[in-house]
Amino acid sequence: MKPAVFIPVKVRTTSGNDELQFINTAHIIRVYENNKIIYIELTEYTTLQLHGENIHIFMDRFVQ
């Protein structure tokens, strides 16, 4: 069995604060950018927002 791979991301919460969370990469469905906000859609229908990050630099985290 393959071990879980987690990446650190600063997620914008509903209260407007950025908090560090570790996301299991196996649960990511898609990543896209809209109006300079990166959105990460997860398998359990959760969408996370990342502010102040470049999508190309963010996606470099997945290169192995």
N, C-alpha and C positions, 0 to 999 in steps of 0.2 A: 504494500500500500504506500502510495506517495505521501510524504509529509505535507501538511498545509503550509502555504506560503502567504505571509502577511506583509502588507506594505503600510508604512505610516502615512497618514494624510491629515491635514488640518481641515476639518469639516465645519461649515457654518451651521450653527444650530438655529432652531426656530426663534430663539431669543436674540439672535444676531451676533452671538459670540463665536469665535473660532476655537475649536477644541481638538486636541490630538486624538485620533482614533486609529486602530490598526484593522485593516480590511483584509479579509481572506480573498485572495485573487481568484479562487475557484468559484466565487459567488458573483463575480462581475459579469453582467450581460453585455453592457456597452458603455463607452465613454465618449462624450461629445462636448463641444464648446458652443455656447450661445451668449452673445453680448459680454464676452470676456469672463464668463463664469463656466467652470468645468463641471459637468454633471456626470455622476457615476450611478448607473442603474444596476441594482442588485437583484438576485434571483427571487427574493421575498417581497418584490414590488416596492422596495425602498429606493429613493433617489437622494443621493448626497450631493451637496454643493461645495465646490472649492473656489475660493476667491483669491485673486492675486497670484495665480500660478499660470505658467505657460503650458499649454497642452502637450507640446512636443517634449518639453523637459519632463513633464509628468509621465508621459508614455515611455520615456527612456528607462523608467523603473522596471519595466516588464521585459527588457532585453536581457537575454541570458547568454 
